[in-house]
Amino acid sequence: MIRSVLLALDASEASQAALELTIRFCRDHGQRDDMPSVGIHLTGVAVVDTPNICGPMAVPLGAVTYKKDRDEVLLAKANAEAETILAKFEADCAAAGVAHTAVRSEGLPYEQIEAVSRTHDLIIIGQDTNFHYETHKTISETVRRLLLDNARPVVVMPKSAPEQDVVVITYDGSIPSSHALHMWTLLKLRRPETQVHVISVDRDLAIAQKHCEEAAKLLSYHQVQATLHPLELTGKVVTQLTEAITEIAPRTVVMGAYGGGGFREALFGSSTNQMLENSESLLFLYK
């Protein structure tokens, strides 16, 4: 059962949406009749990406002083934004009555988040989070590193998510997909009324059916009923998954971060950015 959440904070739209949703989740969790009256502690971390802001770059002869002055300006701006973001975080948590801690950190974002996450159950990060403010790297880079070097599940939050309380679990029988299914179930990130769907894709429809039934059996031990969607693979895994997920329009999609089967294609390689950057649902990712 979930007891603590780490929320990565910056000024991006998805991060602000994640802040609102996460505070609401933490507040409502302690008021649920089906849960013990123990609240969730929410930690917000704002990272100043000093290595990227002050990293080496080619400059014309005699422009070293200019770069030093530029770095100082960018650092001052990043630090000011971090302080503003954390102040809003604390004010919003206090207004909602959510127990919280604000953390300001400097360094590589994935390293700083990983370090703080060791004392938390779950990481939530916005889809377009840009800790370094002035540089332009995709969120998938940070998520990849967190998934590879971090022991906690990661929820990637889009700018907005469907309101309906529906969850899709993608399951292919691989160890990562089994870990994701099990961790999501144990954390109890659902309500009694949550609708749960299980999707499995395989070239052999009988195997897809078998995988769906495996997931459903585990869920049933936790009093969770699921609608099963075994699909025969006729093209690219990511395309069929996306089509099926779009039709169901869930608020959350549960996926293994990578696997030995078809979902490796879905989350690594050419399809990574499509899944991470274009998803309209929350992605619960775990290895």
C-alpha positions as CSV (number, residue, x, y, z in Angstrom):
1,M,0.0,0.0,0.0
2,I,1.4,3.4,-1.0
3,R,2.7,5.7,1.8
4,S,5.0,8.2,0.0
5,V,5.3,9.9,-3.3
6,L,8.1,11.8,-4.9
7,L,7.0,14.5,-7.4
8,A,9.5,16.0,-9.8
9,L,8.7,19.7,-10.2
10,D,9.4,22.4,-12.8
11,A,7.4,25.1,-14.7
12,S,6.2,22.9,-17.6
13,E,2.5,22.3,-18.2
14,A,2.7,18.6,-17.5
15,S,4.5,19.2,-14.2
16,Q,1.9,21.6,-13.1
17,A,-0.9,19.2,-14.0
18,A,1.0,16.5,-12.1
19,L,1.2,18.7,-9.1
20,E,-2.6,19.3,-9.0
21,L,-3.4,15.6,-9.7
22,T,-0.9,14.3,-7.1
23,I,-2.0,16.6,-4.4
24,R,-5.6,15.6,-5.0
25,F,-4.7,11.9,-5.0
26,C,-2.8,12.3,-1.7
27,R,-5.6,14.3,-0.1
28,D,-8.3,11.9,-1.2
29,H,-6.4,8.8,-0.3
30,G,-6.5,9.5,3.4
31,Q,-10.3,10.0,3.2
32,R,-11.2,6.8,1.6
33,D,-13.5,4.4,3.5
34,D,-11.7,1.3,2.0
35,M,-8.3,2.4,3.3
36,P,-6.7,2.9,6.7
37,S,-6.8,6.5,7.7
38,V,-3.1,7.0,7.1
39,G,-2.1,9.7,4.7
40,I,0.5,9.8,1.9
41,H,3.6,11.9,2.4
42,L,4.3,14.0,-0.7
43,T,7.9,15.2,-1.4
44,G,8.4,17.7,-4.2
45,V,11.9,18.0,-5.7
46,A,13.0,20.9,-8.0
47,V,16.4,20.2,-9.7
48,V,18.7,22.8,-11.0
49,D,20.5,21.1,-13.8
50,T,23.9,22.7,-13.2
51,P,26.0,20.3,-15.3
52,N,24.0,21.1,-18.4
53,I,23.6,24.8,-17.7
54,C,27.4,25.3,-17.0
55,G,28.7,22.5,-19.3
56,P,31.6,23.1,-21.6
57,M,30.7,24.6,-25.0
58,A,32.7,26.0,-28.0
59,V,33.2,29.7,-27.7
60,P,35.2,32.2,-29.8
61,L,38.6,33.2,-28.7
62,G,38.3,35.8,-25.9
63,A,34.7,34.9,-25.1
64,V,35.4,32.9,-21.9
65,T,34.3,35.8,-19.7
66,Y,31.1,36.0,-21.7
67,K,30.3,32.4,-21.1
68,K,31.1,32.7,-17.4
69,D,28.7,35.7,-17.1
70,R,26.1,33.8,-19.2
71,D,26.3,30.8,-16.9
72,E,25.8,32.9,-13.8
73,V,22.7,34.6,-15.3
74,L,21.2,31.2,-16.3
75,L,22.0,29.7,-12.9
76,A,20.4,32.6,-11.1
77,K,17.3,32.3,-13.3
78,A,17.1,28.5,-12.7
79,N,17.6,28.9,-9.0
80,A,14.9,31.6,-8.8
81,E,12.4,29.4,-10.8
82,A,13.2,26.5,-8.5
83,E,12.4,28.6,-5.4
84,T,9.2,29.9,-6.9
85,I,8.1,26.4,-7.9
86,L,8.8,24.9,-4.4
87,A,7.0,27.8,-2.7
88,K,3.9,27.1,-4.8
89,F,4.2,23.4,-4.0
90,E,4.3,24.0,-0.3
91,A,1.4,26.5,-0.4
92,D,-0.7,24.1,-2.4
93,C,0.0,21.2,-0.2
94,A,-0.7,23.2,3.0
95,A,-4.0,24.4,1.5
96,A,-5.0,20.8,0.8
97,G,-3.8,19.5,4.2
98,V,-1.3,17.1,2.6
99,A,1.9,16.2,4.6
100,H,4.8,17.3,2.5
101,T,8.5,18.1,2.2
102,A,10.1,20.4,-0.4
103,V,13.6,19.5,-1.7
104,R,15.8,21.8,-3.8
105,S,18.6,19.9,-5.5
106,E,21.5,20.6,-8.0
107,G,23.0,18.2,-10.4
108,L,21.9,15.8,-13.1
109,P,18.1,15.4,-12.8
110,Y,17.9,11.6,-13.0
111,E,20.7,11.2,-10.4
112,Q,19.1,13.7,-8.0
113,I,15.6,12.1,-8.4
114,E,17.0,8.6,-7.9
115,A,18.8,9.6,-4.7
116,V,15.6,11.1,-3.2
117,S,13.4,8.3,-4.5
118,R,15.1,5.7,-2.3
119,T,12.9,6.7,0.6
120,H,9.7,6.8,-1.5
121,D,7.2,4.3,-3.0
122,L,6.6,6.0,-6.3
123,I,8.0,8.7,-8.6
124,I,5.7,11.1,-10.6
125,I,7.2,13.2,-13.4
126,G,5.6,15.4,-16.0
127,Q,5.7,14.4,-19.6
128,D,7.5,17.6,-20.8
129,T,9.5,18.3,-17.7
130,N,12.6,20.3,-18.5
131,F,14.8,20.7,-15.4
132,H,17.5,22.5,-17.2
133,Y,15.3,25.4,-18.4
134,E,17.4,26.5,-21.3
135,T,18.5,23.2,-22.9
136,H,16.1,21.1,-24.9
137,K,16.2,17.4,-24.1
138,T,13.2,15.1,-24.2
139,I,11.6,13.8,-21.0
140,S,12.2,10.3,-22.3
141,E,15.9,10.6,-21.6
142,T,15.4,11.3,-17.9
143,V,12.7,8.6,-17.7
144,R,15.0,6.0,-19.4
145,R,17.8,6.7,-16.9
146,L,15.3,6.5,-14.0
147,L,14.0,3.2,-15.3
148,L,17.5,1.8,-15.8
149,D,19.1,3.1,-12.5
150,N,16.2,3.4,-10.2
151,A,14.3,0.8,-8.1
152,R,10.9,2.6,-8.0
153,P,8.0,2.7,-10.4
154,V,7.7,5.9,-12.4
155,V,4.4,7.6,-13.4
156,V,4.8,9.9,-16.5
157,M,2.0,12.5,-16.4
158,P,0.7,14.2,-19.6
159,K,-0.5,17.8,-19.8
160,S,-4.0,16.5,-19.2
161,A,-5.5,13.0,-18.7
162,P,-9.0,11.5,-19.1
163,E,-11.3,11.9,-16.2
164,Q,-12.8,8.5,-16.3
165,D,-11.5,6.1,-13.6
166,V,-10.2,3.5,-16.0
167,V,-6.9,1.6,-16.0
168,V,-5.3,-0.5,-18.8
169,I,-2.7,-3.0,-17.8
170,T,-0.5,-4.2,-20.7
171,Y,0.9,-7.7,-20.0
172,D,3.0,-10.0,-22.2
173,G,4.2,-12.5,-19.6
174,S,7.7,-10.9,-19.4
175,I,9.4,-10.2,-16.0
176,P,9.1,-6.4,-16.3
177,S,5.4,-6.6,-17.3
178,S,4.8,-8.9,-14.4
179,H,6.7,-6.6,-12.0
180,A,4.6,-3.6,-13.2
181,L,1.3,-5.5,-12.8
182,H,2.3,-6.7,-9.3
183,M,3.6,-3.3,-8.1
184,W,0.6,-1.4,-9.3
185,T,-1.7,-4.0,-7.6
186,L,0.3,-3.9,-4.3
187,L,0.4,-0.1,-4.1
188,K,-3.4,0.0,-4.5
189,L,-3.5,2.9,-6.9
190,R,-7.2,2.3,-7.5
191,R,-10.6,2.7,-6.0
192,P,-13.3,0.0,-5.7
193,E,-15.1,1.5,-8.6
194,T,-12.0,1.7,-10.9
195,Q,-12.5,-0.2,-14.2
196,V,-9.5,-2.4,-15.1
197,H,-8.7,-3.7,-18.5
198,V,-5.9,-6.1,-19.4
199,I,-4.4,-6.1,-22.9
200,S,-2.0,-8.7,-24.3
201,V,-0.7,-8.8,-27.9
202,D,1.0,-11.8,-29.4
203,R,1.3,-13.4,-32.9
204,D,-0.4,-16.4,-31.4
205,L,-3.9,-15.4,-30.1
206,A,-3.9,-18.4,-27.7
207,I,-0.8,-17.1,-26.0
208,A,-2.3,-13.6,-25.7
209,Q,-5.4,-15.2,-24.1
210,K,-3.2,-17.1,-21.7
211,H,-1.3,-14.0,-20.7
212,C,-4.6,-12.1,-20.1
213,E,-5.9,-14.9,-17.9
214,E,-2.6,-14.9,-15.9
215,A,-3.0,-11.2,-15.1
216,A,-6.7,-11.6,-14.3
217,K,-5.9,-14.4,-11.8
218,L,-3.4,-12.4,-9.9
219,L,-5.8,-9.4,-9.8
220,S,-8.6,-11.6,-8.6
221,Y,-6.6,-12.5,-5.5
222,H,-6.7,-8.8,-4.7
223,Q,-10.5,-8.5,-5.3
224,V,-9.9,-6.7,-8.7
225,Q,-12.0,-7.8,-11.6
226,A,-10.7,-7.1,-15.1
227,T,-12.0,-7.0,-18.7
228,L,-9.6,-9.0,-20.9
229,H,-8.5,-8.0,-24.4
230,P,-6.3,-10.7,-26.0
231,L,-5.1,-9.4,-29.4
232,E,-3.4,-11.2,-32.3
233,L,-0.4,-9.3,-33.5
234,T,-0.9,-8.3,-37.2
235,G,1.6,-5.4,-37.4
236,K,3.7,-3.3,-35.0
237,V,3.1,-3.9,-31.3
238,V,3.1,-0.2,-30.5
239,T,0.5,0.5,-33.2
240,Q,-1.9,-2.1,-32.0
241,L,-1.4,-1.2,-28.3
242,T,-2.0,2.5,-29.1
243,E,-5.2,1.7,-31.1
244,A,-6.6,-0.5,-28.3
245,I,-5.6,2.0,-25.6
246,T,-7.1,4.9,-27.5
247,E,-10.4,3.1,-27.9
248,I,-10.6,2.4,-24.1
249,A,-9.4,5.9,-23.2
250,P,-8.0,5.1,-19.8
251,R,-6.7,7.5,-17.2
252,T,-3.7,5.2,-16.5
253,V,-1.7,2.7,-18.5
254,V,0.4,0.2,-16.6
255,M,3.4,-1.1,-18.6
256,G,6.7,-3.0,-18.0
257,A,9.6,-0.7,-18.9
258,Y,11.1,-3.3,-21.2
259,G,10.8,-7.0,-21.7
260,G,11.9,-10.1,-23.6
261,G,8.8,-10.1,-25.8
262,G,6.8,-7.6,-27.9
263,F,6.7,-4.8,-25.4
264,R,10.5,-4.2,-25.8
265,E,9.6,-2.8,-29.2
266,A,6.9,-0.7,-27.6
267,L,9.1,1.1,-25.1
268,F,12.6,1.0,-26.5
269,G,13.9,1.8,-29.9
270,S,12.1,3.9,-32.4
271,S,8.7,3.8,-30.5
272,T,10.0,5.2,-27.2
273,N,9.2,8.8,-27.9
274,Q,5.8,8.0,-29.3
275,M,4.8,6.2,-26.2
276,L,6.3,8.6,-23.7
277,E,5.7,11.9,-25.3
278,N,2.4,11.4,-27.1
279,S,0.4,9.4,-24.6
280,E,-2.8,11.0,-23.4
281,S,-2.9,8.8,-20.3
282,L,-0.7,8.5,-17.3
283,L,2.0,5.9,-17.8
284,F,2.8,3.7,-14.9
285,L,6.3,2.3,-15.8
286,Y,8.3,-0.3,-13.9
287,K,11.1,-2.7,-14.7
